[in-house]
């Protein structure tokens, strides 16, 4: 489903609206063509009672899906905030007495820059295998561990450096794991099928109506199409239209460059 969630907003909206309206038109024409003339009077009798059931089924599926994906987007933003907090903690830990802060600040700045450039969206965000980011985090690990191993540092300072570094790497692993999440295929198929079934049923109800009257089904088709477009737009915080903001990390980058953490790199 990655190719769907990575589409631009305009493509998602236009595509799903077109599909929904096409299904409504095909349903109206199809009932006329496939149902024998002698049985066409029974179509409204069958389709009318199904509308509340199909509408409720789609509404429940759509509500649960959209609420889940909106919560996932908020969780993704929380992960970024946690990663920024961990980076800030490491930057401050590097200012402890007798700690040489400059190498750590330089390595941390390189890592954050590499993350924002090469590991923030698309396939690299989900796989976590961007070479530049991998080199940067390896350099950060070496800088911090080399400083923490210096004998003149006390145990509290060394422990704070290492625990802060662990928070940075753990936050990154959590972000990469979240970015690799996909919508379950069966879940998507069920939701799309319920929406299309609702549109087909609505199209069957107006198969005898004039073209102007038939336009009433456009409302149902539009709601279904827009709901599906919104679902897929929300489902890719690192690859879709709503890319999660990297502002918290950008703030740390700016602070490191300005010397806010007790001396710039």
C-alpha positions as CSV (number, residue, x, y, z in Angstrom):
1,X,0.0,0.0,0.0
2,X,3.0,2.3,0.1
3,X,2.5,3.5,-3.4
4,X,-1.0,4.7,-2.5
5,X,0.0,6.5,0.7
6,X,2.9,8.3,-1.1
7,X,0.7,9.9,-3.7
8,X,0.2,13.7,-3.6
9,X,-3.0,15.0,-2.0
10,X,-4.5,16.3,-5.3
11,X,-3.9,12.9,-6.9
12,X,-5.6,11.0,-4.0
13,X,-8.6,13.3,-3.9
14,X,-9.2,13.4,-7.7
15,X,-8.5,9.7,-8.1
16,X,-10.8,8.5,-5.4
17,X,-13.6,11.0,-6.3
18,X,-13.3,9.8,-10.0
19,X,-13.5,6.2,-8.9
20,X,-16.5,6.7,-6.6
21,X,-18.4,8.7,-9.3
22,X,-17.5,6.1,-11.9
23,X,-18.9,3.3,-9.8
24,X,-22.1,5.2,-9.2
25,X,-22.6,5.8,-12.9
26,X,-21.7,2.2,-13.8
27,X,-24.2,0.9,-11.1
28,X,-27.0,3.0,-12.5
29,X,-26.4,1.8,-16.1
30,X,-25.6,-1.7,-15.0
31,X,-28.9,-2.2,-13.2
32,X,-30.8,-1.1,-16.3
33,X,-28.8,-3.5,-18.5
34,X,-28.5,-6.5,-16.3
35,X,-31.9,-6.7,-14.4
36,X,-34.7,-8.1,-16.6
37,X,-37.5,-5.6,-17.2
38,X,-40.0,-7.7,-15.3
39,X,-37.9,-7.6,-12.2
40,X,-36.8,-4.0,-12.2
41,X,-39.7,-3.0,-9.9
42,X,-38.1,-5.2,-7.2
43,X,-34.8,-3.3,-7.3
44,X,-35.9,-0.4,-5.0
45,X,-37.6,-2.8,-2.7
46,X,-34.3,-4.6,-2.2
47,X,-31.9,-1.7,-2.3
48,X,-33.8,0.7,0.0
49,X,-33.6,-1.4,3.2
50,X,-29.9,-2.0,2.5
51,X,-28.9,1.7,2.5
52,X,-29.0,2.2,6.3
53,X,-27.0,-1.0,6.9
54,X,-24.4,-0.3,4.2
55,X,-24.2,3.3,5.3
56,X,-23.7,2.4,9.0
57,X,-21.1,-0.3,8.1
58,X,-19.0,2.2,6.0
59,X,-19.4,4.9,8.6
60,X,-18.1,2.7,11.4
61,X,-15.2,1.4,9.3
62,X,-14.3,4.9,8.1
63,X,-14.5,6.4,11.6
64,X,-12.4,3.8,13.2
65,X,-9.8,4.0,10.4
66,X,-9.5,7.7,10.3
67,X,-9.3,7.9,14.1
68,X,-6.6,5.3,14.1
69,X,-4.6,7.0,11.4
70,X,-5.0,10.5,13.0
71,X,-3.7,9.0,16.3
72,X,-0.8,7.4,14.4
73,X,0.1,10.8,13.0
74,X,0.0,12.4,16.4
75,X,2.2,9.5,17.7
76,X,4.7,10.1,14.9
77,X,4.9,13.7,15.9
78,X,5.5,12.6,19.5
79,X,8.4,10.4,18.4
80,X,10.0,13.3,16.7
81,X,9.6,15.4,19.9
82,X,11.1,12.6,21.9
83,X,14.1,12.4,19.6
84,X,14.7,16.1,19.8
85,X,14.5,15.9,23.6
86,X,17.1,13.1,23.6
87,X,19.4,15.1,21.3
88,X,19.0,18.2,23.6
89,X,19.8,16.0,26.6
90,X,23.0,14.7,25.0
91,X,24.0,18.2,23.9
92,X,23.7,19.4,27.5
93,X,25.4,16.3,28.9
94,X,28.4,17.3,26.8
95,X,28.7,20.5,28.7
96,X,29.4,18.8,32.0
97,X,32.7,19.7,33.8
98,X,35.9,18.2,32.2
99,X,33.9,17.0,29.2
100,X,35.2,18.1,25.8
101,X,31.9,19.3,24.3
102,X,33.1,20.4,20.8
103,X,33.6,16.9,19.3
104,X,30.3,15.7,20.6
105,X,28.4,18.7,19.4
106,X,30.0,18.5,16.0
107,X,29.1,14.8,15.7
108,X,25.5,15.4,17.0
109,X,25.0,18.3,14.5
110,X,26.3,16.1,11.6
111,X,23.9,13.3,12.7
112,X,20.8,15.6,12.9
113,X,21.6,17.2,9.6
114,X,22.0,13.8,7.9
115,X,18.8,12.6,9.4
116,X,16.8,15.5,8.1
117,X,18.4,15.3,4.6
118,X,18.6,11.6,4.0
119,X,16.4,9.7,6.4
120,X,13.3,11.8,6.8
121,X,10.9,10.7,4.1
122,X,10.4,7.9,1.5
123,X,12.0,4.5,1.6
124,X,15.0,5.6,3.5
125,X,12.8,6.7,6.5
126,X,11.3,3.2,6.7
127,X,14.5,1.2,6.2
128,X,16.9,3.4,8.1
129,X,19.7,2.4,5.7
130,X,20.8,5.9,4.5
131,X,24.6,5.6,4.2
132,X,25.2,9.3,5.3
133,X,23.1,8.9,8.4
134,X,24.7,5.6,9.2
135,X,28.1,7.2,9.1
136,X,27.0,10.1,11.1
137,X,25.5,8.1,13.9
138,X,28.6,5.8,14.0
139,X,30.7,8.9,14.3
140,X,28.5,10.2,17.1
141,X,28.8,6.8,18.9
142,X,32.6,6.9,18.7
143,X,32.8,10.5,19.9
144,X,30.6,10.0,22.9
145,X,32.1,6.7,24.0
146,X,35.6,8.0,23.6
147,X,34.8,10.9,25.8
148,X,33.0,8.8,28.3
149,X,36.0,6.5,28.6
150,X,38.4,9.2,29.6
151,X,39.6,8.5,33.2
152,X,39.5,12.1,34.3
153,X,35.7,12.1,33.9
154,X,33.8,11.0,37.0
155,X,31.2,8.2,36.9
156,X,28.2,10.5,36.9
157,X,29.4,12.5,33.8
158,X,30.3,9.3,31.9
159,X,27.0,7.7,32.8
160,X,25.0,10.7,31.7
161,X,26.8,10.8,28.4
162,X,26.2,7.2,27.7
163,X,22.6,7.2,28.8
164,X,21.9,10.3,26.7
165,X,23.5,8.7,23.7
166,X,21.3,5.6,24.2
167,X,18.2,7.8,24.3
168,X,19.2,9.3,20.9
169,X,19.7,5.9,19.3
170,X,16.6,4.4,20.9
171,X,14.5,7.3,19.6
172,X,15.9,6.9,16.1
173,X,15.1,3.2,16.2
174,X,11.5,3.9,17.3
175,X,11.1,6.5,14.5
176,X,12.4,4.0,11.9
177,X,10.1,1.3,13.2
178,X,7.1,3.6,13.0
179,X,8.0,4.8,9.5
180,X,8.0,1.2,8.3
181,X,4.4,0.6,9.4
182,X,1.9,-0.2,6.6
183,X,-1.9,-0.4,6.5
184,X,-3.1,-4.0,6.6
185,X,-4.2,-5.0,3.1
186,X,-7.3,-6.8,4.3
187,X,-8.4,-3.9,6.4
188,X,-8.1,-1.5,3.4
189,X,-9.9,-4.0,1.1
190,X,-12.8,-4.3,3.6
191,X,-13.1,-0.5,3.9
192,X,-13.0,0.1,0.2
193,X,-15.4,-2.7,-0.5
194,X,-17.9,-1.3,2.0
195,X,-17.7,2.1,0.5
196,X,-18.1,0.9,-3.1
197,X,-21.0,-1.4,-2.0
198,X,-22.7,1.7,-0.6
199,X,-22.2,3.6,-3.8
200,X,-23.5,0.7,-5.9
201,X,-26.6,0.4,-3.8
202,X,-27.2,4.1,-4.1
203,X,-26.8,3.9,-7.8
204,X,-29.3,1.1,-8.0
205,X,-31.9,3.2,-6.3
206,X,-31.9,5.9,-9.0
207,X,-31.5,3.7,-12.1
208,X,-34.9,4.8,-13.3
209,X,-34.5,8.5,-12.4
210,X,-33.7,11.3,-14.8
211,X,-30.1,12.4,-15.1
212,X,-30.7,15.5,-13.0
213,X,-32.3,13.4,-10.2
214,X,-29.5,10.9,-10.5
215,X,-27.1,13.6,-9.4
216,X,-28.3,13.2,-5.9
217,X,-26.1,10.1,-5.6
218,X,-23.1,12.3,-6.2
219,X,-23.2,13.4,-2.5
220,X,-22.8,9.8,-1.3
221,X,-20.1,9.0,-3.8
222,X,-18.2,12.2,-2.9
223,X,-18.3,11.4,0.8
224,X,-17.0,7.9,0.2
225,X,-14.3,9.1,-2.2
226,X,-13.1,11.9,0.1
227,X,-13.1,9.6,3.1
228,X,-10.8,7.1,1.3
229,X,-8.5,9.9,0.1
230,X,-8.2,11.3,3.6
231,X,-7.4,7.8,5.0
232,X,-4.5,7.2,2.6
233,X,-3.3,10.8,3.0
234,X,-3.0,10.3,6.8
235,X,-1.4,6.8,6.6
236,X,2.0,7.9,5.5
237,X,3.6,10.4,7.9
238,X,7.0,9.8,6.4
239,X,6.0,9.2,2.8
240,X,2.6,10.7,2.1
241,X,1.0,14.2,1.7
242,X,1.2,14.9,5.5
243,X,4.9,14.5,6.2
244,X,5.5,14.7,9.9
245,X,7.2,18.0,10.9
246,X,10.9,17.9,11.6
247,X,10.8,21.3,13.3
248,X,11.8,19.9,16.8
249,X,15.1,18.6,15.3
250,X,15.6,21.7,13.2
251,X,15.4,23.7,16.5
252,X,18.2,21.6,18.0
253,X,20.3,22.0,14.8
254,X,19.9,25.8,15.1
255,X,20.8,25.7,18.8
256,X,23.9,23.7,18.1
257,X,25.0,26.1,15.3
258,X,24.4,29.2,17.5
259,X,26.3,27.9,20.5
260,X,23.2,27.7,22.7
261,X,24.6,24.5,24.4
262,X,27.6,26.2,25.8
263,X,29.8,26.7,22.7
264,X,29.1,26.2,19.0
265,X,30.8,23.5,16.9
